[in-house]
Amino acid sequence: MTDNVANSRPTDVLLSIVAPAYNEEGNVGPLIERIDAVCSPLNIKFEAIIVDDCSTDATPQRLRELQVRFPWLRVIRLEKNSGQTAAMDAGFRAAYGQVWGTCDADMQNDPGDIPRLMALLGPDVDMVNGWRQKRKDTLWYKVQSKIANKIRNSISGETIKDTGCALKVYKRECLQGLTLYKGMHRFFPTLVKMRGFKVIEVPVSHSQRLTGVSKYNMMNRALRAFVDLLAVRWMKQRVLRYQARERDVQGQSVGPVISGV
């Protein structure tokens, strides 16, 4: 992921919240109002980037109306429907913040959890993954998710309880420079660990949808997710791990350690 704004981005933005949206006309308003209620009292400079994945409903119009009210709201619109990973990649490339937070635009995630997760970042924590410990979904959807997480962890050698939770917080460097491929948004904790960063997982709140319907189900994602999982396992097994030092003519070490992850 090349940083398209590296040379021009404001350096005083602490937090960028990135949320993909596809046909969420009834949810983007409550989402932005919730972000305002949570972040404005923090006395930090923040922004919210809503990435419209070429919605066909009134989402674009609703976002334009919200931009008038909230000057920290930025809107990116993909020229064609490209999927969740593409939407998140576009948001990350545009983000100014030192810390990146993500959530879905359907309001099942509460942006109010983001400051709490952000406070956990530090020398020993580079990314915080949300865990929907008490999901407000149908029993069938909960079963699907539990099976999917168990399969992912079994094949990838991971221990993440809820890799599908969109509510996450990262230090900017965790994802900056990372090349993403379709479907990779499901594996951010693993990809970040592969780069040598430290990831923890904490419970977050979860709610039922306010309006609209889910765009995903077991059948339209299972096969693609499984193929993506095999690719991630291959990457994890083949990641470069080494340490080296430059040597002078006497064979003495000079300069810092050069290392792979």
Secondary structure, DSSP 8 states (H G I E B T S, - for coil): ---TTTTTS-S---EEEEEEESS-TTTHHHHHHHHHHHHGGGTS-EEEEEEE---SSSHHHHHHHHHHH-TTEEEEE-SS---HHHHHHHHHHH---SEEEE--TTSSS-GGGHHHHHTT-BTTBSEEEEE-SS--S-HHHHHHHHHHHHHHHHHHT---S-TT---EEEEGGGTTT----TTGGGGHHHHHHHTT--EEEEE------SSS--S--HHHHHHHHHHHHHHHHHHHHH----EEEEE-TTS-EEEEEEE--
